[in-house]
């Protein structure tokens, strides 16, 4: 043992001795004194254990993850992928319009009178010619009956006149027979007179006999003239009788026309449906007095409906007969399809638009005077649609994230990993390549893509705010 150790032990020993209370010298000499370092052993061990635990926590929670992160690849981000949707994209324009029935009329009576019966009620479906309302027609029926009686009288007069014509004809034939006999008698008297004149000239007969034959001739001639006059008189009678027949026939025709007129007016007292349709409001009731200006009820035919469109001049050149027009419901869905059936030849000076009409088959839920939105389909062509949730906008441009293997994505390097460290990916690893696109029309929840993608591309449909260009991705499993 060196002198330094001897001195240290001496000092320690003296210190311990000084700190021990005075005891019997025999006791001090019997028990050995412990070394001083043992007093600090346990605290030192405890402090060392604490330092080791803290160091392990720091290593395992901070240093080791950082080391592992530096050595591991960046995990791909799971995202939903979808193929591009191909559809027919229409070039269309929407316009406000109102439906109108192609056949709608407010019925008014043609005669005045009192309503005696109403056969229908509002909302009833009626067919063409069906009775709807009756106006009291007692006075009109009486007039028709009087005109029928007048026609019957005229018909009787015609029959009587025709009988007179027949009788006069018989008389005429008798008189003509008498005239023929008188003519024959004149001819015979002329021959007798001529023969006796020759005999008298030869002295074979007396002058007295010749005068008798002359008198007989003159008498025969007078009878002939009388017979001819009787025939002419009878012919005049026949003509007058025939004129009476004609007059009575005209009277009959007039009476029949009056009957037809009266019956037509009588039919006007029964109001009928002009066409098949549905009854609207009925403002009158039984017992009301009506006139030709009174409104009885409305009848509308709703099987075919029509709308009027005001097309601006810039699109008027595209109008043509047969152009498709679709009616839109409250959810902007196409409810019914019709066709342009009329295009006005002139321009509305106030609105500078061209009027067009389109007709539609009514599925049953459309009503006349109903306001609707109509979509005119100018043209249609195939196109590509993407969900609006897949479109991102940056710097005034639109983009889509297209899923592609890294080697075919056009990316020079993958997106940086969290913490700014460069990530490493395999050539076949899917990455989200950000492609600029040109957008077209919005169709429901999708939008048309005019340029920037092809039909074979697969795109990220949601979660695009978490992605960077060329970031590694993996297709997320479909949710059931």
Secondary structure, 3 states (H helix, E strand, C coil): CCHHHHHHHHHHHHHHHHHCCCCCHHHHHHCCCCCHHHHHHHHHHHHHHHHHHHHHHHHHHHHHHHHHHHHCCCCCEEECEEECEEEEEEEEEEEEEEEEEEEEEEECCCCCEEEEEECCCCCCEECCCCEEEEECCHHHHHHHHHHHHHHHHHHHHHHHHHHHHHHHHHHHHHHHHHHHHHHHHHHHHHHHHHHHHHHHHHCCCCHHHHHHHHHHHHHHHHHHHHHHHHHHHHHHHHHHHHHHHHHHHHHHHHHHHHHHHHHHHHHHCEEECCCCEEECCCCCCCCCEECCCCCCEEEEEEEEEEEEEEEEHHHHCCCCCCCEEEEECCCCCEEEEEEEEEECCCCECCCCEEEEEEEEECCCCCCCCCEEEEEEEEEEEEEEEEEHHHCEEECCEEEEEEEEEHHHCCCCCCCCCCCCCCCCCCCCCEEEEEEEEEEEEEECCEEEEEECCCCCCEEECCCHHHCCCCEEEEECCCCC
